[in-house]
Amino acid sequence: QTTFTAQQLVDLPSLGRNAQALELLSPGTSKIGFAHASSEDPQGSAQIQVNGQHFSSTGFQLDGTDNQDPILGIVVINSNIDSLAEQKIAAQDYDAEFGYTSAGILNASTKSGSNQFHFCADFIGP
């Protein structure tokens, strides 16, 4: 399992700041040579094979919910790198709850906010 913390996600160089593309830093992954049309894939998903399996065999989770297009097999919400608290990529030995995938699972967690009110004094008028 490969885990990226929020700081690592921000600091690592990434082409187009695509959080999903950081999956390529995990062992056994390779980018395939085609991409879906931009009308089908406006979020810019990367088609990545894990351990030689078809790219749609990788499962995607965002904050514990399914984040995968059921027809195209691509990620639905490609989160902004700055909004992620952690991203875990498991290409083997992942939990049985992810049994619907045969290649691996990419599990992303977004940062949580607070219920405190924040404001900037510069915007307060005279």
N, CA, C and O atoms as a Tinker XYZ file with bonds, in Angstrom:
   504  protein
     1  N      0.848000   -1.178000    0.000000    73     2
     2  CA     0.000000    0.000000    0.000000    64     1     3
     3  C      0.886000    1.230000    0.000000    63     2     4     5
     4  O      1.862000    1.303000    0.746000    81     3
     5  N      0.543000    2.190000   -0.835000    73     3     6
     6  CA     1.255000    3.452000   -0.901000    64     5     7
     7  C      0.348000    4.538000   -0.338000    63     6     8     9
     8  O     -0.796000    4.677000   -0.769000    81     7
     9  N      0.851000    5.303000    0.618000    73     7    10
    10  CA     0.062000    6.365000    1.240000    64     9    11
    11  C      0.768000    7.692000    1.037000    63    10    12    13
    12  O      1.970000    7.817000    1.273000    81    11
    13  N     -0.001000    8.686000    0.592000    73    11    14
    14  CA     0.510000   10.042000    0.434000    64    13    15
    15  C     -0.216000   10.939000    1.428000    63    14    16    17
    16  O     -1.446000   10.954000    1.476000    81    15
    17  N      0.548000   11.686000    2.219000    73    15    18
    18  CA    -0.045000   12.644000    3.151000    64    17    19
    19  C     -0.365000   13.931000    2.387000    63    18    20    21
    20  O      0.034000   14.095000    1.234000    81    19
    21  N     -1.083000   14.831000    3.040000    73    19    22
    22  CA    -1.437000   16.107000    2.412000    64    21    23
    23  C     -0.181000   16.864000    1.992000    63    22    24    25
    24  O     -0.141000   17.437000    0.903000    81    23
    25  N      0.834000   16.871000    2.835000    73    23    26
    26  CA     2.068000   17.595000    2.517000    64    25    27
    27  C      2.776000   16.961000    1.325000    63    26    28    29
    28  O      3.271000   17.678000    0.456000    81    27
    29  N      2.834000   15.640000    1.267000    73    27    30
    30  CA     3.464000   14.962000    0.137000    64    29    31
    31  C      2.698000   15.237000   -1.152000    63    30    32    33
    32  O      3.311000   15.450000   -2.199000    81    31
    33  N      1.378000   15.237000   -1.093000    73    31    34
    34  CA     0.579000   15.502000   -2.287000    64    33    35
    35  C      0.864000   16.884000   -2.850000    63    34    36    37
    36  O      0.924000   17.063000   -4.066000    81    35
    37  N      1.039000   17.856000   -1.975000    73    35    38
    38  CA     1.320000   19.220000   -2.417000    64    37    39
    39  C      2.758000   19.346000   -2.926000    63    38    40    41
    40  O      3.005000   20.044000   -3.909000    81    39
    41  N      3.699000   18.682000   -2.269000    73    39    42
    42  CA     5.115000   18.833000   -2.603000    64    41    43
    43  C      5.567000   18.020000   -3.815000    63    42    44    45
    44  O      6.488000   18.432000   -4.521000    81    43
    45  N      4.940000   16.883000   -4.064000    73    43    46
    46  CA     5.362000   16.048000   -5.191000    64    45    47
    47  C      5.054000   16.725000   -6.522000    63    46    48    49
    48  O      3.976000   17.294000   -6.692000    81    47
    49  N      5.987000   16.669000   -7.461000    73    47    50
    50  CA     5.681000   17.239000   -8.781000    64    49    51
    51  C      4.623000   16.375000   -9.471000    63    50    52    53
    52  O      4.691000   15.146000   -9.442000    81    51
    53  N      3.664000   17.029000  -10.080000    73    51    54
    54  CA     2.616000   16.277000  -10.773000    64    53    55
    55  C      2.217000   17.008000  -12.043000    63    54    56    57
    56  O      2.055000   18.229000  -12.048000    81    55
    57  N      2.065000   16.265000  -13.096000    73    55    58
    58  CA     1.688000   16.820000  -14.386000    64    57    59
    59  C      0.236000   17.267000  -14.333000    63    58    60    61
    60  O     -0.662000   16.437000  -14.191000    81    59
    61  N      0.000000   18.542000  -14.441000    73    59    62
    62  CA    -1.347000   19.068000  -14.421000    64    61    63
    63  C     -2.005000   19.040000  -13.059000    63    62    64    65
    64  O     -3.217000   19.232000  -12.953000    81    63
    65  N     -1.220000   18.801000  -12.004000    73    63    66
    66  CA    -1.750000   18.712000  -10.628000    64    65    67
    67  C     -2.923000   17.747000  -10.554000    63    66    68    69
    68  O     -3.941000   18.032000   -9.923000    81    67
    69  N     -2.767000   16.612000  -11.202000    73    67    70
    70  CA    -3.784000   15.573000  -11.242000    64    69    71
    71  C     -3.508000   14.576000  -10.115000    63    70    72    73
    72  O     -2.556000   13.800000  -10.190000    81    71
    73  N     -4.341000   14.600000   -9.073000    73    71    74
    74  CA    -4.128000   13.736000   -7.907000    64    73    75
    75  C     -4.210000   12.265000   -8.282000    63    74    76    77
    76  O     -3.478000   11.444000   -7.730000    81    75
    77  N     -5.081000   11.925000   -9.203000    73    75    78
    78  CA    -5.227000   10.526000   -9.594000    64    77    79
    79  C     -3.968000   10.012000  -10.293000    63    78    80    81
    80  O     -3.631000    8.835000  -10.168000    81    79
    81  N     -3.280000   10.872000  -11.017000    73    79    82
    82  CA    -2.075000   10.466000  -11.741000    64    81    83
    83  C     -0.943000   10.073000  -10.800000    63    82    84    85
    84  O     -0.004000    9.398000  -11.224000    81    83
    85  N     -1.008000   10.482000   -9.523000    73    83    86
    86  CA     0.021000   10.081000   -8.558000    64    85    87
    87  C     -0.030000    8.578000   -8.296000    63    86    88    89
    88  O      0.877000    8.026000   -7.674000    81    87
    89  N     -1.078000    7.921000   -8.764000    73    87    90
    90  CA    -1.159000    6.459000   -8.691000    64    89    91
    91  C      0.033000    5.829000   -9.410000    63    90    92    93
    92  O      0.442000    4.715000   -9.083000    81    91
    93  N      0.587000    6.544000  -10.389000    73    91    94
    94  CA     1.732000    6.033000  -11.148000    64    93    95
    95  C      2.992000    5.888000  -10.296000    63    94    96    97
    96  O      3.955000    5.254000  -10.727000    81    95
    97  N      2.999000    6.465000   -9.096000    73    95    98
    98  CA     4.153000    6.323000   -8.203000    64    97    99
    99  C      4.122000    5.021000   -7.418000    63    98   100   101
   100  O      5.053000    4.722000   -6.670000    81    99
   101  N      3.068000    4.253000   -7.582000    73    99   102
   102  CA     2.945000    2.964000   -6.899000    64   101   103
   103  C      3.543000    1.860000   -7.752000    63   102   104   105
   104  O      3.481000    1.929000   -8.979000    81   103
   105  N      4.119000    0.846000   -7.125000    73   103   106
   106  CA     4.667000   -0.281000   -7.880000    64   105   107
   107  C      3.575000   -1.000000   -8.678000    63   106   108   109
   108  O      2.442000   -1.127000   -8.214000    81   107
   109  N      3.919000   -1.462000   -9.866000    73   107   110
   110  CA     3.001000   -2.244000  -10.677000    64   109   111
   111  C      2.037000   -1.433000  -11.512000    63   110   112   113
   112  O      1.104000   -1.994000  -12.086000    81   111
   113  N      2.236000   -0.115000  -11.598000    73   111   114
   114  CA     1.316000    0.733000  -12.361000    64   113   115
   115  C      1.974000    1.243000  -13.635000    63   114   116   117
   116  O      3.186000    1.452000  -13.686000    81   115
   117  N      1.156000    1.439000  -14.657000    73   115   118
   118  CA     1.650000    2.022000  -15.904000    64   117   119
   119  C      0.502000    2.747000  -16.602000    63   118   120   121
   120  O     -0.642000    2.295000  -16.575000    81   119
   121  N      0.827000    3.869000  -17.221000    73   119   122
   122  CA    -0.166000    4.654000  -17.950000    64   121   123
   123  C     -0.340000    4.040000  -19.332000    63   122   124   125
   124  O      0.635000    3.689000  -19.998000    81   123
   125  N     -1.595000    3.916000  -19.754000    73   123   126
   126  CA    -1.835000    3.365000  -21.086000    64   125   127
   127  C     -1.902000    4.506000  -22.087000    63   126   128   129
   128  O     -2.094000    5.664000  -21.717000    81   127
   129  N     -1.744000    4.168000  -23.351000    73   127   130
   130  CA    -1.535000    5.172000  -24.389000    64   129   131
   131  C     -2.758000    5.854000  -24.947000    63   130   132   133
   132  O     -2.637000    6.541000  -25.962000    81   131
   133  N     -3.915000    5.716000  -24.360000    73   131   134
   134  CA    -5.069000    6.439000  -24.891000    64   133   135
   135  C     -5.820000    7.104000  -23.748000    63   134   136   137
   136  O     -5.601000    6.801000  -22.575000    81   135
   137  N     -6.697000    8.003000  -24.113000    73   135   138
   138  CA    -7.525000    8.680000  -23.114000    64   137   139
   139  C     -8.927000    8.836000  -23.686000    63   138   140   141
   140  O     -9.120000    8.850000  -24.901000    81   139
   141  N     -9.889000    8.952000  -22.798000    73   139   142
   142  CA   -11.255000    9.210000  -23.242000    64   141   143
   143  C    -11.350000   10.626000  -23.812000    63   142   144   145
   144  O    -10.524000   11.487000  -23.510000    81   143
   145  N    -12.365000   10.850000  -24.635000    73   143   146
   146  CA   -12.608000   12.182000  -25.180000    64   145   147
   147  C    -12.914000   13.140000  -24.034000    63   146   148   149
   148  O    -13.470000   12.733000  -23.014000    81   147
   149  N    -12.557000   14.402000  -24.197000    73   147   150
   150  CA   -12.767000   15.375000  -23.116000    64   149   151
   151  C    -14.252000   15.545000  -22.799000    63   150   152   153
   152  O    -14.593000   15.927000  -21.679000    81   151
   153  N    -15.134000   15.275000  -23.742000    73   151   154
   154  CA   -16.573000   15.363000  -23.453000    64   153   155
   155  C    -17.029000   14.222000  -22.538000    63   154   156   157
   156  O    -17.994000   14.377000  -21.790000    81   155
   157  N    -16.341000   13.079000  -22.593000    73   155   158
   158  CA   -16.648000   11.956000  -21.713000    64   157   159
   159  C    -15.913000   12.060000  -20.382000    63   158   160   161
   160  O    -16.359000   11.517000  -19.371000    81   159
   161  N    -14.801000   12.750000  -20.392000    73   159   162
   162  CA   -13.902000   12.782000  -19.240000    64   161   163
   163  C    -13.451000   14.217000  -18.948000    63   162   164   165
   164  O    -12.264000   14.520000  -19.070000    81   163
   165  N    -14.381000   15.109000  -18.562000    73   163   166
   166  CA   -13.983000   16.513000  -18.346000    64   165   167
   167  C    -13.036000   16.705000  -17.161000    63   166   168   169
   168  O    -12.362000   17.733000  -17.081000    81   167
   169  N    -12.969000   15.747000  -16.243000    73   167   170
   170  CA   -12.094000   15.876000  -15.081000    64   169   171
   171  C    -10.662000   15.446000  -15.370000    63   170   172   173
   172  O     -9.800000   15.586000  -14.503000    81   171
   173  N    -10.384000   14.928000  -16.559000    73   171   174
   174  CA    -9.012000   14.587000  -16.932000    64   173   175
   175  C     -8.453000   13.357000  -16.250000    63   174   176   177
   176  O     -7.303000   13.368000  -15.812000    81   175
   177  N     -9.232000   12.302000  -16.151000    73   175   178
   178  CA    -8.767000   11.058000  -15.529000    64   177   179
   179  C     -7.596000   10.483000  -16.302000    63   178   180   181
   180  O     -7.478000   10.673000  -17.513000    81   179
   181  N     -6.747000    9.790000  -15.599000    73   179   182
   182  CA    -5.634000    9.093000  -16.226000    64   181   183
   183  C     -5.992000    7.613000  -16.308000    63   182   184   185
   184  O     -6.401000    7.016000  -15.312000    81   183
   185  N     -5.841000    7.025000  -17.479000    73   183   186
   186  CA    -6.105000    5.602000  -17.633000    64   185   187
   187  C     -4.828000    4.856000  -17.253000    63   186   188   189
   188  O     -3.841000    4.864000  -17.988000    81   187
   189  N     -4.873000    4.212000  -16.086000    73   187   190
   190  CA    -3.691000    3.571000  -15.515000    64   189   191
   191  C     -3.980000    2.098000  -15.272000    63   190   192   193
   192  O     -4.993000    1.740000  -14.670000    81   191
   193  N     -3.079000    1.252000  -15.746000    73   191   194
   194  CA    -3.182000   -0.176000  -15.474000    64   193   195
   195  C     -2.465000   -0.473000  -14.170000    63   194   196   197
   196  O     -1.398000    0.076000  -13.898000    81   195
   197  N     -3.060000   -1.348000  -13.363000    73   195   198
   198  CA    -2.435000   -1.800000  -12.130000    64   197   199
   199  C     -2.226000   -3.306000  -12.236000    63   198   200   201
   200  O     -3.178000   -4.062000  -12.428000    81   199
   201  N     -0.993000   -3.726000  -12.113000    73   199   202
   202  CA    -0.625000   -5.142000  -12.188000    64   201   203
   203  C     -1.150000   -5.813000  -13.460000    63   202   204   205
   204  O     -1.542000   -6.980000  -13.432000    81   203
   205  N     -1.156000   -5.079000  -14.566000    73   203   206
   206  CA    -1.553000   -5.632000  -15.854000    64   205   207
   207  C     -3.049000   -5.750000  -16.072000    63   206   208   209
   208  O     -3.475000   -6.204000  -17.134000    81   207
   209  N     -3.856000   -5.358000  -15.103000    73   207   210
   210  CA    -5.312000   -5.430000  -15.236000    64   209   211
   211  C     -5.824000   -4.234000  -16.033000    63   210   212   213
   212  O     -5.149000   -3.209000  -16.130000    81   211
   213  N     -7.027000   -4.373000  -16.607000    73   211   214
   214  CA    -7.652000   -3.287000  -17.347000    64   213   215
   215  C     -7.841000   -2.081000  -16.427000    63   214   216   217
   216  O     -8.108000   -2.247000  -15.237000    81   215
   217  N     -7.703000   -0.858000  -16.972000    73   215   218
   218  CA    -7.772000    0.336000  -16.124000    64   217   219
   219  C     -9.104000    0.460000  -15.385000    63   218   220   221
   220  O     -9.148000    1.045000  -14.303000    81   219
   221  N    -10.177000   -0.071000  -15.940000    73   219   222
   222  CA   -11.478000    0.043000  -15.274000    64   221   223
   223  C    -11.613000   -0.939000  -14.110000    63   222   224   225
   224  O    -12.618000   -0.922000  -13.399000    81   223
   225  N    -10.613000   -1.789000  -13.912000    73   223   226
   226  CA   -10.634000   -2.744000  -12.798000    64   225   227
   227  C    -10.133000   -2.126000  -11.497000    63   226   228   229
   228  O    -10.175000   -2.770000  -10.449000    81   227
   229  N     -9.664000   -0.892000  -11.557000    73   227   230
   230  CA    -9.231000   -0.189000  -10.355000    64   229   231
   231  C    -10.434000    0.516000   -9.748000    63   230   232   233
   232  O    -11.190000    1.180000  -10.458000    81   231
   233  N    -10.615000    0.376000   -8.451000    73   231   234
   234  CA   -11.715000    1.050000   -7.765000    64   233   235
   235  C    -11.274000    2.396000   -7.224000    63   234   236   237
   236  O    -10.123000    2.568000   -6.822000    81   235
   237  N    -12.187000    3.343000   -7.215000    73   235   238
   238  CA   -11.907000    4.680000   -6.704000    64   237   239
   239  C    -12.907000    5.021000   -5.609000    63   238   240   241
   240  O    -14.116000    4.870000   -5.785000    81   239
   241  N    -12.390000    5.480000   -4.485000    73   239   242
   242  CA   -13.220000    5.898000   -3.356000    64   241   243
   243  C    -12.837000    7.326000   -2.989000    63   242   244   245
   244  O    -11.661000    7.690000   -3.008000    81   243
   245  N    -13.841000    8.129000   -2.655000    73   243   246
   246  CA   -13.600000    9.483000   -2.171000    64   245   247
   247  C    -14.391000    9.649000   -0.887000    63   246   248   249
   248  O    -15.621000    9.603000   -0.899000    81   247
   249  N    -13.698000    9.838000    0.205000    73   247   250
   250  CA   -14.319000    9.945000    1.532000    64   249   251
   251  C    -15.251000    8.773000    1.822000    63   250   252   253
   252  O    -16.325000    8.949000    2.398000    81   251
   253  N    -14.833000    7.585000    1.422000    73   251   254
   254  CA   -15.573000    6.367000    1.731000    64   253   255
   255  C    -16.736000    6.056000    0.812000    63   254   256   257
   256  O    -17.475000    5.104000    1.062000    81   255
   257  N    -16.919000    6.836000   -0.247000    73   255   258
   258  CA   -18.003000    6.559000   -1.195000    64   257   259
   259  C    -17.425000    6.211000   -2.559000    63   258   260   261
   260  O    -16.313000    6.615000   -2.898000    81   259
   261  N    -18.190000    5.462000   -3.328000    73   259   262
   262  CA   -17.759000    5.052000   -4.658000    64   261   263
   263  C    -17.568000    6.285000   -5.535000    63   262   264   265
   264  O    -18.437000    7.156000   -5.578000    81   263
   265  N    -16.448000    6.363000   -6.225000    73   263   266
   266  CA   -16.107000    7.517000   -7.057000    64   265   267
   267  C    -15.706000    7.057000   -8.453000    63   266   268   269
   268  O    -14.725000    7.541000   -9.018000    81   267
   269  N    -16.472000    6.117000   -9.003000    73   267   270
   270  CA   -16.104000    5.531000  -10.290000    64   269   271
   271  C    -17.312000    5.497000  -11.205000    63   270   272   273
   272  O    -18.400000    5.085000  -10.804000    81   271
   273  N    -17.109000    5.935000  -12.445000    73   271   274
   274  CA   -18.169000    5.878000  -13.444000    64   273   275
   275  C    -18.454000    4.417000  -13.754000    63   274   276   277
   276  O    -17.536000    3.679000  -14.110000    81   275
   277  N    -19.711000    3.977000  -13.626000    73   275   278
   278  CA   -20.010000    2.555000  -13.810000    64   277   279
   279  C    -19.883000    2.067000  -15.253000    63   278   280   281
   280  O    -19.755000    0.866000  -15.489000    81   279
   281  N    -19.917000    2.972000  -16.201000    73   279   282
   282  CA   -19.822000    2.570000  -17.607000    64   281   283
   283  C    -18.402000    2.710000  -18.140000    63   282   284   285
   284  O    -17.864000    1.776000  -18.735000    81   283
   285  N    -17.797000    3.871000  -17.928000    73   283   286
   286  CA   -16.458000    4.129000  -18.459000    64   285   287
   287  C    -15.339000    3.589000  -17.568000    63   286   288   289
   288  O    -14.230000    3.357000  -18.049000    81   287
   289  N    -15.612000    3.387000  -16.285000    73   287   290
   290  CA   -14.603000    2.872000  -15.368000    64   289   291
   291  C    -13.586000    3.895000  -14.925000    63   290   292   293
   292  O    -12.556000    3.532000  -14.357000    81   291
   293  N    -13.850000    5.172000  -15.170000    73   291   294
   294  CA   -12.912000    6.225000  -14.799000    64   293   295
   295  C    -13.380000    6.917000  -13.525000    63   294   296   297
   296  O    -14.528000    6.766000  -13.106000    81   295
   297  N    -12.483000    7.671000  -12.923000    73   295   298
   298  CA   -12.818000    8.411000  -11.714000    64   297   299
   299  C    -13.828000    9.509000  -12.061000    63   298   300   301
   300  O    -13.711000   10.154000  -13.103000    81   299
   301  N    -14.814000    9.721000  -11.194000    73   299   302
   302  CA   -15.852000   10.716000  -11.448000    64   301   303
   303  C    -15.411000   12.095000  -10.969000    63   302   304   305
   304  O    -15.473000   13.066000  -11.723000    81   303
   305  N    -14.964000   12.182000   -9.712000    73   303   306
   306  CA   -14.503000   13.453000   -9.148000    64   305   307
   307  C    -13.005000   13.348000   -8.928000    63   306   308   309
   308  O    -12.546000   12.606000   -8.059000    81   307
   309  N    -12.254000   14.084000   -9.708000    73   307   310
   310  CA   -10.804000   14.111000   -9.569000    64   309   311
   311  C    -10.468000   15.309000   -8.683000    63   310   312   313
   312  O    -10.327000   16.432000   -9.168000    81   311
   313  N    -10.345000   15.061000   -7.402000    73   311   314
   314  CA   -10.187000   16.128000   -6.414000    64   313   315
   315  C     -8.948000   16.965000   -6.660000    63   314   316   317
   316  O     -7.938000   16.483000   -7.174000    81   315
   317  N     -9.048000   18.226000   -6.281000    73   315   318
   318  CA    -7.918000   19.126000   -6.309000    64   317   319
   319  C     -6.889000   18.633000   -5.291000    63   318   320   321
   320  O     -7.260000   18.258000   -4.179000    81   319
   321  N     -5.639000   18.627000   -5.642000    73   319   322
   322  CA    -4.584000   18.138000   -4.749000    64   321   323
   323  C     -4.601000   18.868000   -3.410000    63   322   324   325
   324  O     -4.372000   18.256000   -2.367000    81   323
   325  N     -4.869000   20.160000   -3.433000    73   323   326
   326  CA    -4.858000   20.945000   -2.197000    64   325   327
   327  C     -6.009000   20.595000   -1.257000    63   326   328   329
   328  O     -5.950000   20.912000   -0.069000    81   327
   329  N     -7.048000   19.950000   -1.770000    73   327   330
   330  CA    -8.203000   19.609000   -0.929000    64   329   331
   331  C     -8.066000   18.241000   -0.262000    63   330   332   333
   332  O     -8.908000   17.869000    0.555000    81   331
   333  N     -7.026000   17.494000   -0.596000    73   331   334
   334  CA    -6.880000   16.141000   -0.070000    64   333   335
   335  C     -6.054000   16.101000    1.213000    63   334   336   337
   336  O     -5.010000   16.743000    1.323000    81   335
   337  N     -6.547000   15.333000    2.175000    73   335   338
   338  CA    -5.808000   15.107000    3.417000    64   337   339
   339  C     -4.895000   13.904000    3.285000    63   338   340   341
   340  O     -3.829000   13.851000    3.898000    81   339
   341  N     -5.320000   12.930000    2.477000    73   339   342
   342  CA    -4.552000   11.690000    2.324000    64   341   343
   343  C     -5.056000   10.947000    1.093000    63   342   344   345
   344  O     -6.223000   11.052000    0.716000    81   343
   345  N     -4.160000   10.205000    0.485000    73   343   346
   346  CA    -4.527000    9.338000   -0.625000    64   345   347
   347  C     -3.790000    8.015000   -0.454000    63   346   348   349
   348  O     -2.565000    7.985000   -0.335000    81   347
   349  N     -4.544000    6.932000   -0.444000    73   347   350
   350  CA    -3.962000    5.598000   -0.297000    64   349   351
   351  C     -4.216000    4.808000   -1.576000    63   350   352   353
   352  O     -5.302000    4.848000   -2.154000    81   351
   353  N     -3.190000    4.097000   -1.994000    73   351   354
   354  CA    -3.295000    3.269000   -3.181000    64   353   355
   355  C     -2.874000    1.859000   -2.794000    63   354   356   357
   356  O     -1.738000    1.635000   -2.375000    81   355
   357  N     -3.786000    0.917000   -2.936000    73   355   358
   358  CA    -3.491000   -0.475000   -2.609000    64   357   359
   359  C     -3.643000   -1.310000   -3.885000    63   358   360   361
   360  O     -4.728000   -1.383000   -4.463000    81   359
   361  N     -2.563000   -1.927000   -4.308000    73   359   362
   362  CA    -2.587000   -2.750000   -5.509000    64   361   363
   363  C     -2.692000   -4.230000   -5.187000    63   362   364   365
   364  O     -2.853000   -5.052000   -6.089000    81   363
   365  N     -2.605000   -4.577000   -3.913000    73   363   366
   366  CA    -2.736000   -5.972000   -3.491000    64   365   367
   367  C     -3.072000   -6.004000   -2.007000    63   366   368   369
   368  O     -2.855000   -5.027000   -1.290000    81   367
   369  N     -3.586000   -7.097000   -1.568000    73   367   370
   370  CA    -3.918000   -7.302000   -0.155000    64   369   371
   371  C     -4.825000   -6.220000    0.423000    63   370   372   373
   372  O     -4.665000   -5.828000    1.579000    81   371
   373  N     -5.782000   -5.734000   -0.378000    73   371   374
   374  CA    -6.720000   -4.745000    0.154000    64   373   375
   375  C     -7.905000   -5.467000    0.777000    63   374   376   377
   376  O     -8.122000   -6.652000    0.522000    81   375
   377  N     -8.668000   -4.755000    1.590000    73   375   378
   378  CA    -9.770000   -5.340000    2.344000    64   377   379
   379  C    -10.839000   -5.951000    1.442000    63   378   380   381
   380  O    -11.008000   -5.545000    0.292000    81   379
   381  N    -11.551000   -6.923000    1.979000    73   379   382
   382  CA   -12.599000   -7.622000    1.238000    64   381   383
   383  C    -13.741000   -6.700000    0.834000    63   382   384   385
   384  O    -14.461000   -7.006000   -0.116000    81   383
   385  N    -13.927000   -5.581000    1.526000    73   383   386
   386  CA   -14.989000   -4.645000    1.163000    64   385   387
   387  C    -14.794000   -4.074000   -0.233000    63   386   388   389
   388  O    -15.739000   -3.561000   -0.833000    81   387
   389  N    -13.576000   -4.160000   -0.754000    73   387   390
   390  CA   -13.291000   -3.677000   -2.101000    64   389   391
   391  C    -13.216000   -4.832000   -3.095000    63   390   392   393
   392  O    -12.504000   -4.745000   -4.095000    81   391
   393  N    -13.933000   -5.890000   -2.830000    73   391   394
   394  CA   -13.903000   -7.080000   -3.673000    64   393   395
   395  C    -14.432000   -6.871000   -5.077000    63   394   396   397
   396  O    -14.244000   -7.732000   -5.937000    81   395
   397  N    -15.090000   -5.747000   -5.332000    73   395   398
   398  CA   -15.607000   -5.464000   -6.675000    64   397   399
   399  C    -14.496000   -5.061000   -7.639000    63   398   400   401
   400  O    -14.740000   -4.936000   -8.839000    81   399
   401  N    -13.287000   -4.858000   -7.135000    73   399   402
   402  CA   -12.158000   -4.485000   -7.988000    64   401   403
   403  C    -11.200000   -5.661000   -8.106000    63   402   404   405
   404  O    -11.075000   -6.472000   -7.188000    81   403
   405  N    -10.528000   -5.744000   -9.240000    73   403   406
   406  CA    -9.538000   -6.811000   -9.384000    64   405   407
   407  C     -8.122000   -6.261000   -9.496000    63   406   408   409
   408  O     -7.157000   -7.022000   -9.418000    81   407
   409  N     -7.984000   -4.951000   -9.678000    73   407   410
   410  CA    -6.657000   -4.375000   -9.869000    64   409   411
   411  C     -6.142000   -3.627000   -8.653000    63   410   412   413
   412  O     -4.932000   -3.590000   -8.426000    81   411
   413  N     -7.007000   -3.044000   -7.884000    73   411   414
   414  CA    -6.572000   -2.266000   -6.738000    64   413   415
   415  C     -7.603000   -1.221000   -6.387000    63   414   416   417
   416  O     -8.680000   -1.156000   -6.979000    81   415
   417  N     -7.253000   -0.408000   -5.417000    73   415   418
   418  CA    -8.180000    0.612000   -4.932000    64   417   419
   419  C     -7.409000    1.897000   -4.648000    63   418   420   421
   420  O     -6.345000    1.868000   -4.030000    81   419
   421  N     -7.947000    3.008000   -5.097000    73   419   422
   422  CA    -7.405000    4.323000   -4.781000    64   421   423
   423  C     -8.416000    4.992000   -3.863000    63   422   424   425
   424  O     -9.540000    5.280000   -4.276000    81   423
   425  N     -8.022000    5.237000   -2.628000    73   423   426
   426  CA    -8.915000    5.774000   -1.610000    64   425   427
   427  C     -8.408000    7.157000   -1.204000    63   426   428   429
   428  O     -7.337000    7.284000   -0.612000    81   427
   429  N     -9.189000    8.192000   -1.528000    73   427   430
   430  CA    -8.804000    9.565000   -1.219000    64   429   431
   431  C     -9.695000   10.121000   -0.115000    63   430   432   433
   432  O    -10.892000    9.838000   -0.063000    81   431
   433  N     -9.096000   10.912000    0.760000    73   431   434
   434  CA    -9.835000   11.559000    1.843000    64   433   435
   435  C     -9.606000   13.057000    1.753000    63   434   436   437
   436  O     -8.466000   13.511000    1.648000    81   435
   437  N    -10.681000   13.820000    1.792000    73   435   438
   438  CA   -10.542000   15.274000    1.731000    64   437   439
   439  C    -10.303000   15.849000    3.121000    63   438   440   441
   440  O    -10.610000   15.219000    4.133000    81   439
   441  N     -9.757000   17.044000    3.149000    73   439   442
   442  CA    -9.505000   17.731000    4.414000    64   441   443
   443  C    -10.836000   18.130000    5.022000    63   442   444   445
   444  O    -11.784000   18.454000    4.306000    81   443
   445  N    -10.904000   18.106000    6.333000    73   443   446
   446  CA   -12.125000   18.538000    7.000000    64   445   447
   447  C    -11.970000   19.993000    7.408000    63   446   448   449
   448  O    -10.864000   20.476000    7.654000    81   447
   449  N    -13.072000   20.662000    7.473000    73   447   450
   450  CA   -13.055000   22.069000    7.872000    64   449   451
   451  C    -13.406000   22.211000    9.334000    63   450   452   453
   452  O    -13.279000   21.269000   10.117000    81   451
   453  N    -13.839000   23.375000    9.682000    73   451   454
   454  CA   -14.274000   23.621000   11.054000    64   453   455
   455  C    -15.588000   24.384000   11.012000    63   454   456   457
   456  O    -15.994000   24.872000    9.957000    81   455
   457  N    -16.238000   24.487000   12.134000    73   455   458
   458  CA   -17.481000   25.224000   12.184000    64   457   459
   459  C    -17.266000   26.634000   12.736000    63   458   460   461
   460  O    -18.223000   27.307000   13.118000    81   459
   461  N    -16.024000   27.074000   12.774000    73   459   462
   462  CA   -15.721000   28.417000   13.247000    64   461   463
   463  C    -15.800000   29.410000   12.097000    63   462   464   465
   464  O    -15.434000   29.092000   10.965000    81   463
   465  N    -16.277000   30.608000   12.393000    73   463   466
   466  CA   -16.393000   31.655000   11.400000    64   465   467
   467  C    -15.045000   32.347000   11.236000    63   466   468   469
   468  O    -14.433000   32.746000   12.227000    81   467
   469  N    -14.584000   32.492000   10.022000    73   467   470
   470  CA   -13.318000   33.169000    9.723000    64   469   471
   471  C    -13.621000   34.343000    8.804000    63   470   472   473
   472  O    -14.426000   34.221000    7.881000    81   471
   473  N    -12.983000   35.471000    9.052000    73   471   474
   474  CA   -13.182000   36.618000    8.172000    64   473   475
   475  C    -11.910000   37.439000    8.134000    63   474   476   477
   476  O    -11.009000   37.281000    8.957000    81   475
   477  N    -11.870000   38.307000    7.164000    73   475   478
   478  CA   -10.722000   39.184000    7.005000    64   477   479
   479  C    -11.183000   40.607000    7.294000    63   478   480   481
   480  O    -12.158000   41.068000    6.700000    81   479
   481  N    -10.510000   41.302000    8.182000    73   479   482
   482  CA   -10.892000   42.662000    8.577000    64   481   483
   483  C    -10.766000   43.654000    7.436000    63   482   484   485
   484  O    -11.373000   44.723000    7.488000    81   483
   485  N     -9.989000   43.329000    6.399000    73   483   486
   486  CA    -9.819000   44.242000    5.267000    64   485   487
   487  C    -11.120000   44.468000    4.505000    63   486   488   489
   488  O    -11.244000   45.473000    3.805000    81   487
   489  N    -12.096000   43.561000    4.618000    73   487   490
   490  CA   -13.325000   43.671000    3.868000    64   489   491
   491  C    -14.429000   44.380000    4.637000    63   490   492   493
   492  O    -15.540000   44.531000    4.128000    81   491
   493  N    -14.142000   44.806000    5.827000    73   491   494
   494  CA   -15.149000   45.510000    6.625000    64   493   495
   495  C    -15.113000   46.979000    6.249000    63   494   496   497
   496  O    -14.058000   47.613000    6.259000    81   495
   497  N    -16.246000   47.493000    5.926000    73   495   498
   498  CA   -16.336000   48.890000    5.471000    64   497   499
   499  C    -16.191000   49.866000    6.619000    63   498   500   501
   500  O    -16.082000   49.465000    7.778000    81   499
   501  N    -16.190000   51.183000    6.287000    73   499   502
   502  CA   -16.026000   52.214000    7.312000    64   501   503
   503  C    -17.216000   52.338000    8.230000    63   502   504
   504  O    -17.211000   53.168000    9.139000    81   503
